[in-house]
């Protein structure tokens, strides 16, 4: 399966994603943001980091990069697109996903492992997980507080487009288990066609039990299968 990882000035998780993809037998290519041609891709990953130093607002400048025009075309044609952390922010800035990612509720950068509940496994990103399973991934962000309008939140719920919610180890979803203030504890959302996933946690950091855990593996193997 062919994958492409988009790289911007300030990306700092691009190599982590590439390592995870290669380990799981993707044929991966790194694509510089100034490129005008996107390699043949079954999966496009927009990685985490601080593209352009988060100037203006997170992801705003990156969303105007040359290659993003091709990413948008590919996404609208049905290619699988995964945006992780800053990648999620960039997907929102392009309009491929709706909503906004605001400053964390405590106005501080958060870096820690969190528990997530699998809300929807009926998609190409999560089908290897069981619905309502609890997994443990890492977050590292300053603007991860997902917000959207009430009518869009209702649409996300009605169409089952919420992929993950923050919870505790027992699966409890409430304000006390919400690390950043995201509306309804949302940690990741899908578009209507479910070929685009934006998520704040980092699955690429959890693919090796020696250095973390392997709870991110099923996301990548879901895509492969």
C-alpha positions in Angstrom: 0.0 0.0 0.0 1.4 3.4 -1.0 1.6 6.2 1.6 2.8 9.7 1.5 3.8 11.9 4.5 3.7 15.6 4.0 6.6 17.5 5.5 6.5 21.2 6.5 9.1 23.5 8.1 8.4 22.8 11.8 7.1 19.3 11.4 8.6 17.2 14.1 6.6 13.9 13.9 7.1 13.2 10.2 9.9 10.7 10.8 8.0 9.0 13.6 5.0 8.4 11.2 7.3 7.3 8.4 9.0 4.7 10.8 5.6 3.4 11.9 4.4 3.1 8.3 7.5 1.4 7.1 7.5 -1.0 10.0 3.9 -2.0 9.1 4.9 -2.6 5.4 3.6 0.6 3.8 5.6 1.8 0.8 6.1 5.3 2.0 7.4 8.5 0.5 8.2 11.8 2.1 6.7 14.8 0.3 8.0 18.3 0.7 5.4 21.1 1.2 6.6 23.0 -1.9 6.2 20.1 -4.2 3.4 20.4 -6.8 3.0 16.7 -7.6 1.7 14.1 -5.1 3.0 10.6 -5.5 0.5 7.8 -6.2 -1.0 7.4 -2.7 -3.5 5.1 -1.0 -2.9 7.0 2.2 -1.8 10.6 2.9 -0.6 11.5 6.4 -0.2 15.1 7.6 2.0 14.7 10.7 2.2 16.5 14.0 4.6 19.3 14.8 4.6 23.1 14.7 4.3 23.9 11.0 5.7 27.4 10.3 6.1 27.8 14.1 2.3 28.1 14.6 2.4 31.7 13.3 -1.0 33.3 12.7 -2.6 30.2 14.2 -1.8 26.5 14.1 -1.9 25.1 10.6 -3.0 28.3 8.9 0.1 28.8 6.8 0.6 25.1 6.1 -2.9 24.9 4.7 -1.8 27.3 1.9 1.2 25.2 0.8 1.5 24.0 -2.8 1.1 20.3 -2.0 -2.1 20.9 0.0 -4.0 21.7 -3.2 -3.1 18.2 -4.4 -4.0 16.7 -1.0 -7.4 18.3 -1.1 -8.0 17.0 -4.6 -7.0 13.5 -3.5 -9.1 13.6 -0.4 -12.2 14.7 -2.4 -11.5 11.8 -4.8 -11.7 9.3 -1.9 -8.0 8.9 -0.9 -7.5 8.1 2.8 -6.1 11.1 4.6 -4.9 11.0 8.2 -4.1 14.3 10.1 -2.4 13.9 13.4 -2.2 16.7 15.9 -0.9 19.7 13.8 -2.2 17.6 10.9 -5.7 17.7 12.4 -5.3 21.5 12.7 -4.2 21.7 9.0 -7.2 19.6 7.9 -9.5 22.1 9.6 -7.7 25.1 8.1 -8.2 23.6 4.6 -11.9 23.0 5.2 -11.6 19.2 4.7 -12.9 18.9 8.3 -15.1 21.3 10.2 -14.7 23.0 13.5 -11.8 24.7 15.3 -8.9 23.7 17.6 -8.6 26.3 20.4 -6.1 26.8 23.2 -6.2 24.1 25.8 -8.6 24.9 28.7 -5.7 25.5 31.1 -3.8 27.6 28.5 -0.8 25.3 28.9 1.0 22.9 26.6 0.0 19.3 27.5 2.3 16.3 26.9 1.2 13.0 28.4 -0.4 9.7 27.7 -4.2 9.6 27.7 -7.0 7.0 27.5 -9.3 7.0 24.5 -12.6 5.3 23.9 -13.3 3.9 20.4 -16.6 5.5 19.5 -16.8 4.4 15.8 -15.0 1.4 14.4 -17.0 1.3 11.2 -14.4 3.0 9.1 -11.1 2.3 7.4 -9.0 3.8 10.2 -10.5 2.0 13.2 -12.0 -1.3 12.1 -9.3 -3.4 13.8 -10.4 -1.9 17.1 -13.6 -3.0 18.9 -16.2 -0.4 19.6 -16.0 1.0 23.1 -12.5 -0.4 23.5 -10.1 1.7 25.7 -6.7 2.5 24.2 -3.8 4.5 25.5 -2.1 7.1 23.2 0.1 10.1 23.7 -0.9 13.8 23.3 1.4 16.7 22.9 -0.3 20.0 22.0 -1.2 23.5 22.9 -4.2 23.9 20.7 -6.1 20.7 21.0 -9.4 22.0 22.4 -11.8 20.9 19.7 -14.9 23.2 19.3 -17.7 23.3 16.8 -21.2 24.7 16.5 -24.2 22.9 18.1 -25.7 21.9 14.7 -22.4 20.4 13.5 -21.9 18.6 16.8 -25.3 17.1 16.4 -24.4 16.0 12.8 -21.2 14.4 14.1 -23.2 12.4 16.6 -26.1 11.6 14.3 -23.8 10.4 11.5 -21.4 8.6 13.8 -18.5 10.7 12.8 -16.7 10.9 16.2 -13.9 8.4 16.1 -12.4 8.8 19.6 -13.3 10.4 22.9 -11.0 11.1 25.9 -11.9 9.0 28.9 -10.2 7.3 31.9 -9.0 3.7 32.1 -12.5 2.5 32.9 -14.0 4.3 29.9 -15.7 7.1 31.8 -16.2 10.1 29.5 -16.9 13.4 31.4 -15.3 16.7 32.2 -12.8 15.2 34.7 -11.4 12.9 32.0 -11.1 15.7 29.4 -7.4 16.9 29.2 -7.9 19.9 27.0 -11.5 21.1 27.2 -12.7 19.6 23.8 -16.4 19.7 23.4 -18.0 16.4 24.2 -14.5 15.0 25.0 -13.8 14.7 21.3 -10.3 13.5 20.4 -10.8 12.7 16.7 -13.4 13.1 14.0 -14.2 11.8 10.5 -15.6 13.5 7.4 -19.0 12.5 6.0 -17.4 10.0 3.6 -15.2 8.6 6.4 -12.1 8.7 4.3 -10.5 11.6 6.3 -9.6 11.3 10.0 -8.3 14.1 12.1 -7.1 13.3 15.6 -5.0 15.0 18.3 -3.4 11.9 19.9 -0.4 10.3 18.3 -0.9 6.7 17.2 2.6 6.6 15.5 4.2 6.9 19.0 2.5 3.7 20.2 3.7 1.0 17.8 6.4 -0.6 19.8 6.1 -2.2 23.3 9.8 -1.5 23.9 9.4 2.3 24.0 5.7 2.8 24.7 2.9 0.4 23.8 1.3 -1.0 20.7 -2.2 0.6 20.9 -1.5 2.6 17.7 -0.8 -0.5 15.6 -4.4 -1.4 14.9 -5.0 2.0 13.4 -2.4 1.5 10.7 -3.3 -2.2 10.2 -6.9 -1.2 9.8 -5.8 1.0 6.9 -3.7 -1.8 5.4 -6.6 -4.2 5.5 
